[in-house]
Amino acid sequence: MVKKSLPVVHWNIRASQALKKAYDHIIKESYSNAELVKKGIIGIVDSIPEHPEKYPLDKYRKNNPGNYRAFEAYSYRVAYKHTEREIRILRLRHVKQEPKEY
């Protein structure tokens, strides 16, 4: 029996920069909260390859073919695209920011 390999996680540069910016903002108030948010979001992202369809369809994606999904954690919304081989983290935005369709 051939074991199917899990998709690999890749972060878009903008999503990675947004996570760093969020971390830098939170750390001004609390180092431990900044670490909690960063590790929490990365932990969730790292678990996506096991069940890429676990989270709901991304309601802000125009003409979503069904492989664009999103989740919210620690007041941040993370959007991603999944294929058989890859999980692409597309964006990370605070939930209080005006949502953007893409």
Summary of the structure (lengths in Angstrom):
residues: 102
radius of gyration: 14.2
end to end distance: 40.4
largest distance: 51.9
contacts: 257
relative contact order: 0.22
helix: 34%
strand: 26%
